[in-house]
Amino acid sequence: MKDSIPCHKGLLDRRNPDVKSSHLLFSHRNIHWESHLSVPKEAVSPVREVVSNKDGSVSKKDVIDNDKSFIVLKKDVTDNDKSFIADSSSDDVAVIPQSRQMSSKSATEIARKIGENNIESEKLPSRIQRYFLGRYTWYLKRFQVSLENEMPDTFNMFRIFTVGLKEFIIDFKDFIKLLVQLSLPGCTLRTVSHRELELYYHMPGDMIRVFPVLLMSSVPFGQNIAFPIGYWFPRYLLCRHFWDIQQRHEFAVLALKKRLFNARPVFRSLQAVLFTISDEKLQEKCKRAFFKVGSGIHPTTDEIVSLIPLFQGDPFHIKRIGLTHVNGLLRLHGRSVWGRRRRRLRDHARILHYMDAAISREGINSLTHDQLKSCLFFRGLNPTSMSTGAMVDFLESWLRVSREVDASSYSLLLHLPILLTYNEPSNIVLIY
C-alpha cells in the first residue's frame, strides 16, 4: 500500500522471540496485525480488531479468549516491560499485546472468584444453622409461654427451685470462702463486710433447713416428691433463697410477731430488779427511762447511753440476769433456748455489734431498700408502712448507741429492742 508504514522487525523480534515473522500495516482507515506464532494451531488466540469509522470514532470488535488479549490504548499509554507498543501519528491508536501480564491477571481473577465461591459455600451452612437455631429458640419461648399459661403453679414451682438453687449455691460458695478467710491469721469478723457477716449468721441455719429437700431430690425421681412438699411448706422446708419478695416479707413479719410476744416479759424482768440498784443517780435515770417506755414513748439515745454502767455489771449484765430473763432475751432475738444459753446470747450480741460496726463503716446509704428492711427486722422493728426516711432515722439512732457499746456492755445491745422499738406503732399492730 502506498501510505502504509512498515514496522521495525527487529524490535518485534526482540520483544517477542517466539514470533517468527510479523507484518504490521498502519493506515488512516484500517489496522491489521498478521502474526504467525510457534504454538499449536488450536492454541492461537483470536485477535481484537479495531476499526476507525469515517467520522473519526473508533469501534471495537472483541473476541473473548481465556489466555490472550489485546488492549487498545491512546498514544500517551506508558510502555510495560512485557508488552509491545506501536506508536502512530496523532490520529492513530496503539495496539498492545500483553499475553503474559494478562495471563497472570486472569489467573488472579479466577483465584479470586474461586475464593469468593468458597466463602459463599462456607457462609451457606452458617446461615442455615442460624435459621434453625432462631426457629428453635422461638419454639422454646413459645413453649415456655404456653406452660406458664396452662400450668402456672407447676411452672412457678420449677422457676422457684431453679432460681433459688442458683442463689443458694452462690451464697454457699461465698460462705466457704469466708470460713477459709477467717482461718487465716490476722483476719477476724471485725474486718469483714456487712454482707459477709449476714452470710456467717444466716447460712448455717439455711443449710440445715433446706438439707432434707435437697437430699430427697438427689434420689432418682425424688424431686417429684421433694419439690411439691417444699413448694407447699416453704417456710419450714425451704430457706430465704427459694422465697419470692412477698414470701420474704410475709415470713419476716410472722417471725417478728413471734419474737415480739417476749418483749413484755423482758421489760417486766427489767422493772423487777430496778430497786436493787445501789447508785441513786443511776437508779433515777433508769426509772426515768423505764417510765417513758411504760408511758408509750422511748428514751433518747443520750439517756440510753447514760445507763451503760448498769449493763456492765449489776443488775443487767448477761451473767447477772435471771434464767427467765435469759430465756426471754433469747426468744426476743429469735434464738434457741436449748443449751449454752448465756454463751448463745453473748455470741448473738457480738455478731450484732460487728454488723453495726460494718454498717457504720460502709454507710447507711450503701444499703438497698430491701437490705434496710432486713436490718430493721433483724433488730426487732417492723418496717411495714414505714417510709425510707423513718427507717434510716431509726437505724441511725441504733448505731449511735451501738458505737458506745463494747464487749463488757453487750447486754445493753440486747435490750435495745425494748428501749427503742417497744412502743413503735408498727410493732403494736403485730402484738395487738
C-alpha positions in Angstrom: 0.0 0.0 0.0 1.1 3.4 -0.8 0.6 5.1 2.5 1.4 2.2 4.8 4.3 2.3 7.3 6.3 -0.9 7.9 7.0 -1.9 11.5 10.6 -2.5 12.7 11.0 -6.2 12.6 14.0 -6.2 15.0 12.0 -4.5 17.7 9.2 -7.0 17.3 11.6 -10.0 17.3 13.5 -8.7 20.4 10.3 -8.2 22.4 8.7 -11.4 21.3 11.3 -14.1 20.3 8.6 -16.7 19.8 7.2 -14.7 16.8 8.8 -16.0 13.6 7.6 -13.3 11.3 5.3 -10.3 11.6 3.9 -7.7 9.4 2.1 -4.7 10.7 0.5 -2.1 8.5 -0.9 1.2 9.6 -3.4 3.2 7.7 -5.8 6.0 8.3 -8.7 3.6 7.8 -7.6 0.2 8.9 -5.2 -1.5 11.2 -4.2 -5.1 10.5 -2.0 -7.5 12.6 -0.7 -10.6 10.9 1.3 -12.9 13.1 2.5 -16.5 13.0 3.4 -17.9 16.4 5.3 -21.1 17.1 2.4 -22.6 19.1 -0.1 -25.2 18.2 -2.8 -24.1 15.8 -5.6 -24.7 18.3 -3.9 -22.6 20.9 -3.6 -19.5 18.7 -5.7 -16.7 20.2 -8.1 -14.7 18.2 -7.3 -11.1 17.6 -9.0 -7.9 18.6 -9.7 -5.8 15.6 -10.0 -2.0 15.9 -11.6 -0.2 13.1 -11.8 3.6 12.7 -15.0 4.9 11.2 -15.4 7.7 8.7 -16.3 10.2 11.4 -13.1 9.6 13.2 -14.5 7.4 16.0 -13.1 4.1 16.9 -15.2 0.9 17.2 -14.0 -2.4 18.7 -14.8 -6.0 17.8 -13.9 -8.2 20.8 -13.3 -11.9 20.6 -13.0 -13.3 24.1 -10.2 -15.6 24.9 -9.1 -17.2 28.2 -5.4 -16.6 27.9 -4.6 -13.9 25.2 -6.0 -10.4 24.9 -5.0 -7.1 23.3 -5.5 -3.7 24.8 -6.3 -0.7 22.7 -4.9 2.4 24.2 -4.2 6.1 23.3 -0.8 7.5 22.4 0.1 8.5 26.0 -0.2 5.0 27.5 3.0 4.0 29.3 5.1 1.2 28.0 5.3 -2.0 30.0 8.2 -4.3 30.3 6.4 -7.3 28.7 4.3 -5.5 26.1 4.7 -4.1 22.7 3.6 -0.6 21.9 3.4 0.7 18.4 3.2 4.4 18.1 1.2 6.0 15.4 0.6 9.6 14.3 -1.7 12.0 16.2 -4.8 10.4 14.6 -3.7 6.8 15.1 -4.1 4.4 18.1 -1.7 2.0 19.8 -2.1 -1.8 19.9 -0.5 -3.6 22.9 -0.2 -7.4 23.2 0.1 -8.4 26.9 -0.2 -12.1 26.9 1.9 -12.9 30.0 0.7 -9.9 32.1 -2.9 -10.6 31.2 -2.5 -14.3 31.8 -1.3 -13.6 35.4 -4.2 -11.2 35.8 -6.6 -13.7 34.5 -5.3 -16.3 36.9 -5.6 -13.9 39.8 -9.1 -13.1 38.8 -10.0 -16.8 38.6 -8.4 -17.4 42.0 -10.4 -14.5 43.5 -13.6 -15.9 42.1 -12.9 -19.3 43.4 -12.2 -17.8 46.8 -15.5 -16.0 46.7 -17.3 -19.1 45.8 -15.6 -21.0 48.7 -16.6 -18.2 51.1 -20.2 -18.3 49.8 -20.2 -22.1 50.3 -18.9 -21.6 53.8 -21.5 -19.0 54.6 -24.3 -21.2 53.5 -24.2 -23.8 56.3 -23.8 -21.0 58.9 -26.9 -19.2 57.6 -28.8 -22.5 57.7 -27.6 -23.1 61.3 -28.6 -19.6 62.4 -32.1 -20.1 60.8 -32.7 -23.4 62.6 -31.3 -22.0 65.8 -33.5 -19.0 65.7 -36.5 -21.2 65.0 -35.6 -23.5 67.9 -35.2 -20.5 70.3 -38.6 -19.1 69.1 -40.2 -22.5 69.7 -38.7 -22.7 73.3 -40.1 -19.3 74.1 -43.5 -20.2 72.8 -43.4 -23.5 74.8 -42.4 -21.6 77.9 -45.3 -19.1 77.5 -47.7 -22.0 76.9 -46.6 -23.8 80.0 -46.9 -20.6 82.1 -50.4 -20.1 80.8 -51.6 -23.6 81.0 -49.8 -24.8 84.2 -49.0 -21.7 86.2 -48.4 -23.5 89.5 -46.1 -26.1 88.0 -44.2 -23.5 86.1 -43.9 -21.2 89.1 -42.6 -24.2 91.2 -40.0 -25.0 88.6 -38.9 -21.4 88.4 -38.7 -21.0 92.2 -36.4 -24.1 92.6 -34.2 -23.2 89.6 -33.6 -19.6 90.7 -33.4 -20.4 94.4 -30.9 -23.2 93.9 -28.6 -20.9 91.9 -28.7 -18.2 94.6 -28.1 -20.9 97.3 -25.1 -22.3 95.6 -23.6 -18.8 95.1 -24.1 -18.0 98.8 -22.7 -21.4 99.8 -19.5 -20.8 97.9 -19.1 -17.3 99.4 -19.7 -18.8 102.9 -17.0 -21.4 102.3 -14.6 -18.7 101.1 -15.4 -16.7 104.2 -14.6 -19.6 106.5 -11.3 -20.1 104.7 -10.6 -16.4 105.0 -11.3 -16.4 108.7 -9.0 -19.3 109.3 -6.0 -17.2 108.0 -4.0 -15.2 110.6 -4.9 -11.6 111.0 -8.5 -11.9 109.7 -11.4 -11.6 112.1 -15.1 -10.9 111.9 -14.4 -7.2 112.8 -12.8 -6.7 109.3 -15.3 -8.4 107.0 -18.2 -6.7 105.3 -21.8 -6.5 106.3 -22.9 -9.0 103.6 -20.3 -11.5 104.8 -21.5 -11.1 108.4 -25.1 -11.8 107.3 -23.8 -14.9 105.5 -21.9 -16.0 108.5 -25.0 -15.6 110.7 -27.8 -16.9 108.4 -26.1 -19.5 106.2 -25.7 -22.4 108.7 -29.5 -22.3 109.6 -30.4 -22.1 105.9 -28.2 -25.1 105.1 -29.9 -27.2 107.9 -33.4 -26.2 106.9 -33.0 -27.0 103.2 -30.9 -30.1 103.6 -33.9 -32.6 103.7 -35.4 -31.3 100.5 -32.0 -31.3 98.7 -31.2 -34.8 99.9 -34.6 -36.2 98.8 -34.3 -34.5 95.4 -30.9 -36.2 94.8 -32.5 -39.6 94.8 -33.8 -40.8 91.4 -37.3 -39.5 90.9 -37.1 -38.0 94.4 -37.6 -34.5 93.1 -41.2 -35.4 92.1 -41.9 -35.6 95.8 -39.4 -33.2 97.3 -40.3 -30.2 95.1 -44.1 -30.3 95.8 -43.6 -30.7 99.5 -41.1 -27.9 99.6 -43.5 -25.8 97.5 -46.4 -26.4 99.9 -44.4 -25.7 103.1 -41.7 -23.2 102.0 -41.4 -21.5 105.4 -40.3 -24.7 107.2 -38.6 -26.7 104.4 -37.0 -24.0 102.3 -34.7 -21.1 103.1 -34.8 -17.4 102.0 -33.1 -18.2 98.7 -36.2 -20.0 97.5 -38.7 -17.4 98.6 -40.0 -14.6 96.4 -40.2 -11.0 97.6 -43.8 -11.3 99.0 -42.9 -14.5 100.9 -39.8 -13.0 102.4 -41.8 -10.1 103.8 -44.6 -12.3 105.0 -42.3 -14.8 106.7 -40.2 -12.0 108.3 -43.4 -10.4 109.7 -44.6 -13.7 111.1 -41.2 -14.4 112.7 -41.0 -10.9 114.2 -44.6 -11.2 115.6 -43.5 -14.4 117.4 -40.5 -12.6 118.8 -42.3 -9.6 120.0 -44.5 -11.6 122.3 -41.4 -11.9 124.5 -40.9 -8.1 124.7 -43.3 -7.6 127.7 -41.8 -10.4 129.8 -38.3 -9.0 129.3 -39.5 -5.5 130.2 -41.1 -6.9 133.4 -37.8 -8.6 134.3 -36.0 -5.2 133.9 -38.5 -3.5 136.2 -38.3 -6.3 138.8 -34.7 -5.5 139.6 -34.9 -1.7 139.4 -34.9 -1.1 143.1 -31.8 -3.3 143.6 -29.6 -0.6 142.0 -27.4 0.8 144.8 -26.4 4.0 143.0 -29.2 6.5 143.4 -28.3 8.6 140.3 -28.2 5.6 138.1 -31.4 4.3 139.7 -33.2 7.6 139.0 -32.0 7.6 135.4 -33.2 4.1 134.9 -36.6 4.9 136.5 -37.0 7.8 134.1 -36.1 5.7 131.1 -38.4 2.9 132.1 -41.2 5.3 132.9 -41.0 6.6 129.3 -41.2 3.1 127.9 -44.2 2.4 130.1 -45.9 5.6 129.0 -45.8 4.8 125.4 -42.7 6.8 124.3 -39.0 5.9 124.1 -36.0 7.4 125.9 -33.4 9.4 123.9 -30.2 7.9 122.8 -28.3 10.0 125.3 -30.4 8.7 128.1 -29.8 5.2 127.0 -26.1 5.7 126.7 -26.0 7.0 130.3 -27.3 3.6 131.5 -24.3 1.7 130.2 -22.8 1.2 133.7 -25.9 -0.7 134.7 -25.3 -3.2 131.9 -21.6 -3.6 132.6 -22.3 -5.1 136.0 -25.2 -5.5 138.4 -28.0 -5.9 137.8 -28.3 -6.1 133.9 -25.1 -7.9 132.8 -25.6 -11.1 130.9 -24.1 -13.1 133.8 -26.2 -11.3 136.4 -29.7 -11.6 135.0 -32.0 -14.4 135.9 -32.8 -17.5 133.9 -36.3 -16.3 132.9 -34.8 -13.1 131.8 -32.2 -15.0 129.7 -34.9 -17.2 128.0 -36.9 -14.1 127.2 -34.0 -12.4 125.6 -33.1 -15.4 123.5 -36.7 -15.7 122.2 -36.9 -11.9 121.6 -33.9 -12.3 119.3 -35.1 -15.5 117.7 -32.5 -17.8 119.2 -33.0 -21.2 120.7 -33.2 -21.7 124.4 -31.7 -25.2 124.5 -28.1 -25.4 125.8 -25.4 -22.8 126.5 -28.0 -20.0 126.7 -25.8 -17.3 128.1 -23.0 -18.1 125.7 -25.5 -18.0 122.8 -26.7 -14.6 124.0 -23.1 -13.3 124.1 -22.4 -14.6 120.6 -25.5 -13.1 119.2 -24.7 -9.7 120.7 -21.1 -9.9 119.3 -22.3 -10.6 115.8 -24.9 -7.8 116.1 -22.2 -5.4 117.3 -20.0 -6.3 114.3 -22.8 -5.8 111.9 -23.5 -2.4 113.4 -19.8 -1.5 113.0 -19.8 -2.7 109.4 -22.8 -0.6 108.5 -21.2 2.5 110.2 -18.1 1.8 108.2 -19.8 1.3 104.9 -22.5 3.9 105.4 -26.3 3.5 105.6 -26.6 4.8 102.0 -24.8 1.7 100.8 -27.8 -0.4 101.8 -30.6 -1.1 99.4 -34.3 -0.7 100.3 -34.6 -4.5 100.9 -31.4 -4.6 102.9 -32.6 -1.7 105.0 -35.9 -3.5 105.8 -34.0 -6.7 106.6 -31.8 -4.8 109.1 -34.8 -3.4 110.8 -36.5 -6.9 111.0 -33.3 -8.2 112.5 -33.2 -5.5 115.2 -36.8 -6.0 116.2 -38.7 -3.4 114.3 -41.5 -3.9 111.8 -40.7 -1.7 108.8 -44.1 -2.2 107.2 -45.8 1.1 106.2 -42.7 3.0 107.3 -41.0 5.5 104.9 -37.4 5.2 104.0 -36.6 8.3 106.0 -38.1 6.9 109.1 -36.2 3.6 108.7 -32.9 5.5 108.2 -33.6 7.6 111.4 -34.3 4.5 113.5 -31.1 2.8 112.2 -29.0 5.9 112.9 -30.3 6.0 116.5 -29.5 2.4 116.9 -26.0 2.8 115.5 -25.4 5.9 117.8 -25.9 3.7 120.8 -24.0 0.8 119.4 -20.9 2.9 118.9 -20.8 3.4 122.7 -21.1 -0.3 123.5 -18.1 -2.6 124.0 -17.7 -6.3 124.9 -18.4 -5.6 128.5 -21.8 -3.9 127.8 -23.2 -6.3 125.2 -26.3 -6.7 127.4 -27.4 -3.1 126.5 -27.4 -4.0 122.8 -29.6 -7.0 123.5 -32.1 -4.8 125.4 -32.3 -2.1 122.7 -35.5 -3.6 121.1 -37.2 -2.8 124.4 -35.8 0.7 124.8 -36.1 1.8 121.1 -39.0 -0.3 119.5 -41.3 -1.3 122.3 -43.9 1.4 121.5 -43.5 1.6 117.8 -46.9 1.6 116.1 -45.9 -0.9 113.5 -44.9 -3.3 116.3 -48.0 -2.7 118.4 -50.1 -3.7 115.4 -48.4 -7.1 115.3 -48.9 -7.7 119.1 -52.5 -6.5 119.5 
